[in-house]
Amino acid sequence: MGDVARHAGVSSQTVSRVSNGLTNVDDSTRQRVLESMQALGYRPNGAARALKSGRFNNIGVIMFTLATLGNMKTLDAIAVEAAAADYSVTLIAVPDQTLGAVSGAYRRLSDQAVDGVLILFEARLLDQGEIHLPPGLPVVVIDSDSGSGYPVVDADQAEGARLATQHLLDLGHRQVEHVAGPASSFSGAHRAASWRATLEAAGIAPRAVHHGDWSTESGYRIGLELGRRDDVTAIFAANDQMALGVMRALHELGRDIPGEISVVGFDDIEEAHSFWPPLTTVRQNFHEVGRLAMERLLAEIAGTGAHSGTTLVPTELVVRASTAPPA
């Protein structure tokens, strides 16, 4: 900084002001300092800044998997929002959905230079009270339950499943089969519970849930089973990939969609409109979930957050050609 000050003919204090983006420097002086910085190859020392301010401008993200559409889109939104706030992102992938793995990942982040942590869960750990993160870092959780005592941001899973199920009932179907996500999945459990509650509210006794693993292959396997039954007229799959597998099975069995069996998915992936027939599904706004999660974490870091409570991002039903009244 002293070298830059001498090169630009200004004080070190003026260099510090320019380096920190302060506005109380006139334009010509600022430009001269910036040119001197460039000529000398000056870069602000991030470690020294952090020691002085107590901020590293870095947030940690703990995720179970990068393989799912929702996680990738949410992470993309987090990265965009972090960059806009001049933050970088440190990602730690957790290999298994256990208390020890998550706590270990949190400890590793605690030892690194991060100001806060976002946890993107698919497993039902926090909402079951199985995990208690050590204190010290601000935390915001995505896709879990507010019972954890941390701020939570999530899509409105329950409302989305209700919209999907009610749509089929409104078409005249008297029963809706459900291809659910894994029993360990928070979002899968909430969608299944809402499907069940919607049927019961209509005076319909729900049949047994068919659990898949979010994959197209699991949807295909369950679709072969359901497609062979004459009493099945409507299927609600908990994500679009399983819905695609269901539709492939129905096509192979010669069952007409939606003439004989209507199919609804969840997520509204980019390819959903190109399924045959185009898929009726529930749209989630993954970008908004990631944006709001980052916004809440920055508020926690700044000490202005609510420290708990759930923020739900609305979901919406997108009606396409895969649903129709029963024959």
C-alpha positions in Angstrom: 0.0 0.0 0.0 2.9 2.3 0.7 4.4 1.6 -2.7 1.1 2.5 -4.4 0.8 5.7 -2.3 4.3 6.8 -3.4 3.7 5.8 -7.0 0.4 7.8 -7.1 1.7 10.7 -5.0 -1.1 10.3 -2.4 -1.3 9.1 1.2 -1.6 5.5 2.3 -5.0 6.5 3.8 -6.2 7.5 0.3 -5.0 4.2 -1.1 -6.9 2.4 1.7 -10.1 4.3 0.9 -9.9 3.5 -2.8 -9.1 -0.2 -2.0 -12.1 -0.4 0.2 -14.5 1.2 -2.3 -15.2 4.3 -0.2 -16.6 7.3 -2.0 -14.8 10.2 -0.2 -12.1 10.3 -2.9 -12.3 12.6 -5.9 -12.5 10.9 -9.3 -9.1 12.0 -10.6 -7.3 10.9 -7.5 -9.2 7.6 -7.5 -8.2 7.0 -11.2 -4.6 7.8 -10.4 -4.5 5.3 -7.5 -6.2 2.6 -9.6 -3.6 3.1 -12.4 -0.8 2.8 -9.8 -2.4 -0.4 -8.4 -2.5 -1.9 -11.9 1.1 -0.8 -12.7 2.5 -2.3 -9.5 0.3 -5.4 -9.5 -1.3 -4.5 -6.1 -4.0 -6.7 -4.7 -5.7 -6.1 -1.3 -4.7 -8.7 1.3 -7.9 -10.7 2.0 -6.5 -12.4 5.1 -5.5 -9.1 6.6 -8.8 -7.6 5.8 -10.6 -10.5 7.4 -8.5 -10.2 10.6 -9.5 -6.5 10.8 -13.1 -6.8 9.9 -13.9 -10.3 11.2 -15.5 -11.2 7.8 -14.1 -13.5 5.2 -16.7 -12.9 2.5 -17.0 -16.6 2.0 -20.0 -18.9 2.8 -20.0 -22.6 3.1 -22.6 -24.9 1.4 -23.2 -28.5 2.7 -25.0 -30.7 0.2 -25.7 -34.4 0.0 -25.7 -34.7 -3.8 -25.1 -32.6 -6.9 -26.9 -35.2 -9.0 -30.5 -33.9 -8.6 -32.0 -31.1 -10.7 -33.3 -29.2 -7.7 -29.9 -29.2 -6.0 -28.0 -28.0 -9.0 -30.5 -25.2 -9.8 -30.6 -24.1 -6.2 -26.8 -24.1 -5.9 -26.6 -22.1 -9.1 -28.8 -19.4 -7.6 -26.8 -19.4 -4.4 -23.6 -18.9 -6.4 -25.1 -16.0 -8.4 -26.4 -14.3 -5.3 -23.1 -14.8 -3.5 -21.2 -13.2 -6.3 -23.5 -10.2 -6.4 -22.9 -9.7 -2.7 -19.1 -10.1 -3.3 -19.0 -13.5 -1.5 -17.3 -16.7 -2.6 -18.7 -20.2 -2.0 -17.0 -23.2 -0.4 -18.8 -26.4 -1.2 -18.6 -29.6 0.9 -20.5 -32.7 -0.5 -21.6 -35.2 2.2 -21.3 -38.8 1.0 -24.0 -40.3 3.2 -27.1 -38.9 4.9 -26.2 -39.5 8.5 -25.8 -37.4 11.6 -22.1 -38.0 11.8 -21.5 -37.0 8.2 -23.3 -33.8 8.4 -21.8 -32.8 11.8 -18.3 -33.7 10.4 -18.9 -31.5 7.3 -20.1 -28.6 9.6 -16.9 -28.9 11.7 -14.7 -28.9 8.6 -16.4 -25.7 7.5 -16.1 -24.2 11.0 -12.3 -24.7 10.8 -12.2 -22.8 7.4 -12.6 -19.1 6.7 -16.4 -18.9 6.2 -18.9 -16.4 7.6 -22.0 -18.7 7.5 -23.3 -22.0 6.2 -26.1 -23.1 4.0 -27.3 -26.7 4.4 -29.2 -28.2 1.5 -30.8 -31.3 2.9 -32.7 -34.1 1.2 -32.7 -36.4 4.3 -35.1 -36.0 7.2 -32.5 -35.2 9.9 -33.2 -31.8 11.2 -37.0 -32.3 11.3 -36.6 -35.5 13.3 -34.4 -33.8 15.9 -31.5 -36.1 15.1 -28.9 -33.4 14.5 -27.7 -30.5 16.5 -25.1 -28.3 14.9 -22.4 -26.8 17.1 -22.9 -23.1 17.8 -20.7 -20.4 16.3 -21.7 -19.9 12.7 -24.9 -18.5 11.2 -26.9 -21.3 9.5 -29.7 -21.4 7.0 -31.3 -24.7 6.0 -32.9 -25.5 2.6 -35.5 -28.3 2.3 -36.0 -29.2 5.9 -38.2 -28.4 8.9 -38.4 -25.3 11.0 -38.4 -27.5 14.1 -34.6 -27.4 13.9 -34.5 -23.9 15.3 -32.7 -22.6 12.2 -34.0 -20.3 9.5 -35.5 -22.5 6.7 -36.2 -21.7 3.1 -38.1 -24.2 0.9 -40.6 -24.6 -1.9 -44.1 -25.1 -0.7 -44.0 -28.9 -1.2 -47.4 -29.5 0.5 -49.3 -27.0 -1.6 -47.7 -28.3 -4.8 -48.8 -31.9 -4.0 -52.3 -30.7 -3.0 -52.6 -28.9 -6.4 -51.6 -32.0 -8.3 -53.9 -34.3 -6.4 -56.9 -31.9 -6.5 -56.4 -31.3 -10.2 -57.0 -35.1 -10.8 -59.9 -35.1 -8.5 -61.5 -32.1 -10.2 -61.2 -34.0 -13.5 -63.4 -36.7 -12.0 -60.9 -39.4 -10.9 -62.1 -41.2 -7.8 -58.7 -42.4 -6.8 -55.1 -41.2 -7.3 -52.1 -43.5 -7.0 -48.9 -41.9 -5.7 -45.4 -42.7 -6.8 -43.5 -41.2 -3.9 -39.8 -40.4 -3.3 -37.7 -42.3 -0.8 -39.1 -42.7 2.7 -36.0 -40.9 4.1 -36.7 -37.8 1.9 -38.1 -34.7 3.6 -39.7 -33.4 0.4 -40.9 -36.8 -0.6 -42.6 -37.3 2.8 -44.3 -33.9 2.7 -45.6 -34.5 -0.8 -46.9 -37.9 0.2 -48.6 -36.5 3.3 -50.3 -33.7 1.3 -51.5 -36.2 -1.3 -53.0 -38.4 1.4 -54.6 -35.4 3.2 -56.2 -34.2 -0.1 -57.8 -37.5 -0.8 -59.0 -37.9 2.7 -60.6 -34.4 2.6 -62.5 -35.6 -0.5 -63.8 -38.6 1.4 -61.4 -41.0 -0.5 -59.4 -43.6 1.4 -55.8 -43.4 0.0 -54.2 -46.6 -1.3 -50.7 -47.7 -0.4 -47.8 -45.4 -1.4 -45.4 -46.7 -4.0 -41.8 -45.6 -3.1 -39.3 -44.9 -5.8 -35.8 -43.3 -5.5 -36.4 -40.2 -7.8 -35.0 -42.1 -10.8 -36.7 -42.7 -14.1 -35.9 -46.5 -13.6 -37.9 -46.6 -10.4 -40.8 -44.9 -12.0 -40.7 -47.4 -14.9 -40.8 -50.3 -12.5 -43.7 -48.9 -10.5 -45.5 -47.9 -13.8 -45.4 -51.5 -15.0 -47.1 -52.6 -11.8 -49.7 -49.9 -11.9 -50.3 -50.1 -15.6 -51.4 -53.7 -15.4 -54.3 -52.8 -13.1 -57.7 -52.0 -14.4 -58.7 -49.9 -11.4 -55.9 -47.3 -12.0 -57.0 -44.1 -13.8 -54.7 -41.4 -12.3 -51.1 -41.4 -11.1 -49.3 -38.5 -9.3 -45.5 -39.0 -9.3 -43.4 -37.0 -6.8 -40.9 -35.8 -9.5 -40.8 -35.6 -13.3 -38.2 -38.2 -13.8 -40.3 -40.9 -12.1 -43.3 -39.6 -14.1 -41.3 -40.2 -17.3 -40.6 -43.7 -16.2 -44.3 -44.3 -15.4 -45.2 -43.0 -18.9 -42.7 -45.2 -20.6 -44.1 -48.2 -18.8 -47.7 -47.3 -19.7 -46.8 -46.8 -23.4 -45.1 -50.3 -23.4 -48.3 -51.8 -21.9 -50.4 -50.2 -24.5 -52.2 -47.9 -22.0 -53.3 -44.6 -23.5 -52.2 -41.4 -21.7 -54.5 -39.6 -20.7 -57.3 -41.6 -22.3 -57.0 -44.5 -19.9 -54.6 -43.2 -17.2 -53.7 -39.6 -16.4 -50.2 -38.7 -15.1 -48.9 -35.7 -13.1 -45.3 -35.0 -12.1 -43.5 -32.5 -9.9 -40.7 -30.0 -10.6 -41.5 -28.9 -14.2 -38.0 -29.8 -15.5 -37.1 -28.1 -18.8 -38.0 -31.2 -20.8 -41.4 -31.7 -19.3 -43.2 -30.0 -22.1 -41.5 -32.5 -24.6 -42.7 -35.7 -22.9 -45.3 -37.5 -24.9 -47.9 -36.4 -24.1 -46.5 -33.1 -22.6 -46.5 -33.6 -18.8 -48.9 -31.9 -16.4 -46.6 -31.1 -13.4 -46.0 -28.8 -10.4 -43.5 -26.0 -11.0 -40.9 -25.3 -8.3 -38.9 -22.0 -8.4 -35.5 -23.4 -7.4 -33.8 -20.1 -8.3 -36.0 -18.2 -5.8 -35.3 -20.7 -3.1 -31.6 -20.3 -3.6 -31.8 -16.5 -3.7 -33.9 -16.2 -0.6 -31.7 -18.7 1.3 -28.6 -16.6 0.5 -30.5 -13.4 1.4 -31.5 -14.9 4.8 -27.9 -16.1 5.5 -26.5 -12.6 4.8 -29.0 -11.2 7.2 -27.9 -13.8 9.8 -24.2 -12.8 9.2 -25.1 -9.2 9.6 -27.0 -9.9 12.8 -30.3 -8.7 11.4 -31.9 -12.1 10.7 -34.8 -13.8 12.5 -32.7 -16.8 13.6 -35.6 -19.2 12.9 -38.8 -19.7 11.0 -39.7 -21.0 7.6 -39.9 -19.1 4.3 -42.0 -20.9 1.7 -41.7 -20.2 -2.0 -45.0 -20.8 -3.8 -45.4 -23.7 -6.3 -47.8 -23.7 -9.2 -49.6 -26.3 -11.3 -48.8 -26.4 -15.0 -51.5 -28.2 -16.9 -50.5 -30.0 -20.1 -51.8 -32.9 -22.1 -51.0 -35.8 -19.8 -54.2 -35.4 -17.8 -57.9 -35.7 -18.7 -61.2 -36.9 -17.2 -61.4 -40.7 -16.7 -62.9 -42.7 -19.5 
